[in-house]
């Protein structure tokens, strides 16, 4: 049995302002792509022999995003392991290995980050077959990307001796991200691969090697898994046991120390889409080399990525730039400096600004809300409640709310009253009232919410009942 382990953590800060901590790049539908990167990773598994249901490891805050995107694919039988905080790949895969052993005696694990693009699915499956052969021979296989240029943003793997009867090599050395001159030497030698962060090995071998080379990580994960909190849809990794676990990658914890590491070459149109220049690389371009999406006007612009989502963006007389517009932010950078976007996100975080975490359109397990206008003392939101969904029974200490029906019939609870709110009707929710909004119909409903008060933050919510376990 081959069980995919989908690593869906990470925030993709270099793809801000589209990627944010509450909606990171793996869950975003980029222009020209069908579905999110996470969904593409799941669909890429179709047709692989003897493959089981995936195990998804993700941040607890993204659990409803994961569940909804799996539902859209009809892949609702996955295990979803929820990390209370990120601890890098070695602990995440250890927990997945322990989980996989509950379903099969000693399964093989195919470890895949959720935010990669692979354009040649057949080549990918052929590499998996080679890695599977190595796993049967008690090897820990990683996939090395055949380099197309001297990339300085990736680590590299130096190949050793060729493997007998297999398309692969022993690993001689893992090396850190090089400067341009060293990267060029690596590519010219033909002895190096990009480090993809994808692996295939048996669950038992990985756990044995982890216990040998990083016993503290193994023990922390073993204890955390033994105290796993199992719900109907999610499995919660307890913070009390997991918080003490050391943060470490598979490479540092195991692959650089083991004698069983092998590398399988992969030449399949791979990209980790780590920054906006990588997005430009894979998107369709016009005759001037521009990748354009949304309401965009250009004049005398070349080799640029320009993306608009909520308004007209006009660019003139520039080349090799990236312009990305969202409803609440505009980011402009030179295409060759796209990695520097991460420093902007760090500044936002230092200033405590919500733009590093949330979009103006925010998805919730019951639907979504979009901030339309916000000033001191008031805020206006457009709220969509999915069919059959309900907000929590809640109250606010510092704000009152006015609801105006736009579409459909909402069921409103306000203290001891329950009534219907139709389109073009309104109601007042006084400060301190227990209230709830419910959709009992088969279609989404929409309302406008006007909040008025001295403080309008999302943390001014006291929940009393919630079907999504947020109380």
N, C-alpha and C positions, 0 to 999 in steps of 0.2 A: 504494500500500500504506500502510495506517495501522497503525503499531506502537505498542501501549500501553507506556508506561514506568511501572512501578509503584514508587513510592518508599516502601520499607518500613522505613526507618530510624526513629529516634526511640524514646523510652522512655515517653512519656505519664505523666510523674511526677505530674500533677495528678489522675490517677485511681488513685493509691495508696490502699489496699493491694492492689487487684486487679491493677493494672498495675505491673510491676516491670521492671528493666532486662533481665532474662533472659526475661521473658514480657510484653512491652509490649502496650499496648491493641489494636494492630492485629491481634494473633493471639488475642484473647480472645473467647469466646462470651458476650456480655452477655445477661442475662435478657430474654426477649421477642424475641430476634434469632435468625435461622436462620443458623448459621455465624458465623465471625469477620468483622470489618470487612475484613480482607485478602481473605477468600474472597468477600465481597459485592462488593468492588471488581472482582474478576476476573469474577464472574458477571454484573455489570452491563454488561459488554461484549458479551454475546450479542446477535446481531441487527444489529450495526453493520456496514454494507457494507465489503467489502474490508479486513477487519481481520486482522492477523497474530498470531502467538504473542507474548505479552507478554515484555518484558524486566523482570525484577525486580532492583532494586538494594537490598541490605540489608546489615546488619552481619554479619560472618563468624560471630559467635557465634549468630546466629539461622538459620543455613543449614538445619539439620535441621527446624526449625519450618516454614520456608517450603516445603521439599521435601515434607514430610508433608501440609501443608494443600493444596498443589497436587495431590498424589497423590489426596487425598480427592475433589477436583473432577474428576479425570481430565485435568488440565492439566499433563502431565509433560514437554511439549516446550518449555517456557519457557527462556530464557536466565536464569541466576541469577548476577548480578555481586556479588561479595563485597567490601565495603569493610573494610579493616583498622582504620579509624577514621572517624568521621563528619567530613565536610567541607562539610556543607550541600548545598543543591539544585543550585547552578550546576555544581560538579564532577560530581555524580552524573549529571545529565542529559547532560553532555558525554561521559562514558564510555558512557552508553547510546546516544547518537547515533553514536559511533564503532562501537559494536557493531552497531547497526541497519544501518549502511551495508555491513556484510559480507553481509547477507541480501538487500538491495534497493539499487538504484542511488541513489535519493534518496527515502527513505520520509518520510512525515509521522509525527511523534511526538505521541501523546496522553499528556501527563504528568499522572499522577494520584497524589496521596498515598494510601497504603493505609488510612488511618484515618478516612476521611470517610463520612458517611451521606448518601445521596440517595434520597428517597422517591418521586419522580416520574421513573421511568425514561424515559418518552416525552419529557418536556421536556428531559431531559439529552441524549438522542440528537438532538433538534432543534437544541439549542445546538451540539453537535458538528458537525452538518452546516453550520451557519453559520460556525463557526470553520474548518472545512475549506475552505470557499470563500475565506476570507481567506488561508489558508495558500497556496492556489494563486496568490494575487496577491502573494506574497512579503511576507506580514505575519506578525508574531509575535502570536498571539492568546492572551489570558488570559480566564478566565471570571470575571465579576463577579457576585456574589450580590446579588440585589435585597433590600435590607435590610428586615426586618420590625420592627426596634426599634433604638434607639440603643446598639448594642453597643460597649463600650469595650475588648473583648478582641481585636478584629480591626483590621488595617490597612484602609484604604479606597482606592478608585480613583476619581478624578474623571474623568468622561467629557468628551470634547471634541466635535468635530463628528460628526454622523451619517455613516455610511459609505454610499456610493452602492450601492443594490441589495442591501444586506445588513442583517441585524438586528444592528447593532453600531455602535461608536463609536471614534473615535481616543482614545487615552489622553492626557489633559491632564496628570495628575499622580498619582503614588503618594504617599499620606500615611500617617504613622505612626499607631499606636493613639491615638485622641483621648481627652480627658476627656469626661464625660457631657454637658456643655453643648455642646461642639463636635460630638460625635456626634449629638446631637439636631438641631443646625443642618444637618448633612450629610443626615440622613434627611428633614428638612422640605424641603430644597432640591430633592430628586429628582434631583440630579446626581451622586450618589455610589453606589458599590457596595462591598460587602465584598470584600476581596481573598481569593480562594479558594485560591490556590496551585496552580491547575490551568491547563494550557497546551496549545496545539496549534500546531505549526509544522513546517516541514521540517527534517530533520536538518542539511542543508548550511547553511541560513540561520542556524540557531542557532549552529553552529560558527563561521561567518564573523563573526557579531556578537560572539560571545564572544572571538574572537581580536582583534577590533578594540578592544573596550572593556575586556577583562580578559586581555591576552595572557599574563600569568604563569600564570593558571589554565588557559588553553588549552594552554600548553606542558607544564605538569605533567601534565595529563590525557592529552595525546598521548603523552608518554613512558611514563606508567604503562600505557596501553593497549597500547603496543608491546611491553611486557614482561609482558603478561598471562599468568598460569599457567592453562592450560586442563585441567580434569579431566573425568571422565566426566559428572558431575552439576553441577559448579560451575566458575565462572571467577573466579580469585583475582586481585584487584588488588594488585600488589606494594607492600608498605609502604615499601620503600626509595625508590621514586619518588613515591608518593602522600602520604607524610607531610609533604613540603615544600609541598604544595599549600595555598593560602590558603583558609580557610573563608569561603564567601560564598553568599548566596541568589541565585536567578535575578533577582529584582527589583533588588537592588543591583548585581549584576554586569552585567546586560544591559538589563532592561526599563525601568529609569529613565533609561537613556542613549540607547537606540536611537530612531530616527525611525520604526521599523516597528511599534510597539506598538499593538494594538487591543484593545478589551474587548468581549466578547460577554455580554449579560445572561443570567443563569441564575436562574430562579425554579422550583425543583424540590424544595423541602423539604430543603434542604442543611443539614448541621451537621458541624462538625469534632469534635464530642464531646470538647471540650477540657478539661472539668471535670465534676464530679458534678452540678452544676446543669443542664448540658446533657443528661446522661443522664436526669435527672428529666423534662426537657422532652419527650423523645421516647418515654418509656415510658407504658404504660397505667396509668391511675390509678383508684382507687375513688371513691366519692361524697365522701369527705373530702379528695380531692386527693392521696392517698398512693400512691406506687409501691412496692409491697412484693413481695419475693421471698424464698423460703426459709422457715425455721421462725421466724416472727415473730408476736409478740403486741403489740397496741397498745391503748391506752385514752386517749381525748381527745387524739388526735394528728391534725394537719392539714398538708396541703401539704408532705409530707416524703418522702424516699427512704430506705427501710430495706431493707438487703440482708444476708441471713445465708447462710453457706455450710456451716458445720460444727457449729453449736449453736443453741440457742434464744436469740433476742434479744427482749427485752421493753422497750417504750418507753411512757411515760405522761406526759400533761400538757405536751406540747411541740408546737411548730409550726415549719415552715420550717427543718427540720434535715436533715442527711444522716448516716446511720449505716451503715457498711459493715464487715461482719465477715468475716474469713477465719480459717483454722485457727490462724494465729500472730499476728494483729493485729486491733485494732478501731479504726476511725477515726470520730470524731464532729466535725461542723462545722456552722455555720450555713449554710443553702443559699445565702445571698447572699454568703458568704465562701469559696466552694468553691475559688476560685483559690489561696487561701492554703495549700492542701495541699502545694504544691510546697516550701514552707519546711520542712515536717515531713520530707520526703524529704532535703532538704539536711542537716538535723540528723542523720538516720540515717547519711548518708554520712560526715559529719564524725566521727561516733562509731565508724565502721568496722563498722556492724551489717549483717548479712546480709539483714535484712528489706527493705532498699532494692533488693536484687538478686534474691533467690530467694524463692519460696514454699516452704512445707513439702513440697508436692508439686512435684517437679522433673522435667521431661521431658528425656529423652535420646534419641539416635538409635535406641537398642535398646529403649526402653520408658520406664519411669519409676521413681522412688523417692520415698517419702514418709516424712519423719521423724516417728515416733510418740512418741518420748520421748528426751530428751537431758539428761544431767547430767554433771558432771565425772567422767571415767573411763569412761563408756559412752554408747552411742547405739543406739537401736532403729529400724530402717527396714523398711518394707514395699516389696519390690521386685517389679516386673512386667517380664518379658522377653517381648517380642512374638514371634509365630510366626516361626521361621527366623532370629532375631536372636541376637547374641552380644555380651557385654561384652568389653573388651580383655583380652589376657593381661597381667597387671599384678602389682605387689607393693607392700607398704606397709612403711615403715621404723618406724612408731610405733604400729601397732595390729594386733591379731589379730582374726579374725572367726569367728562361728558362724552357720551357715546352717541353717534349718529349712524343709523343704518344706511348702508349703500346698496347691498345686494344680499338677497336671501332673508331668511327669518332666523334670528338669534334667540336663544333662550337665556334670559338674564336672571341671575340670582343677586338680590341686594338685601342683605340682612334676612328678614323673615318673609320677603316677597319673592315670587318667581313669576315672570311674565315674558311675553314675546315682544321682540323689537323688530319691526318690519322696516323695509326700505323707506327712507325719507321720514322716519320717526327718530326721536331722540330721548335720552334719559340721563339723569344726573346721579352720579355715584359719590355720595358725601365722603369727606375725609373720615377715616376710621371705620367705614362700613365694610363688613364682610361681603365679598362679591365674586361672581363667576360669570364667564361667558361660555356658552355651550352651543354646539352645532349638532342637532339631531337629524339633519337632512342628509341627502346623498350628494350634495354639491357644496363647494366652498362658499362661505359667507364672508362679506367684507363690511367693515365699519370704519369710521373715522373716530379716533380717540383724541380728545383735547385734555391735556393734563394741566392743572393749575395748582401752584404751590411754591413754597420756599425752597424745596429740594426735589429734583425730578430724576434722580439716579435709579438705575435698575436694582440697586441693593436695598431700596426702601420697599421691600415686599416681605410680608409675613404670610407664609403658606400654612393652611390648616388641613387641606386635603389635596392630593395630587395623584393622578393615575400614572404619572411618569416618575414616581419615586424621588421627587425633589423636596419633599417636606423635611 
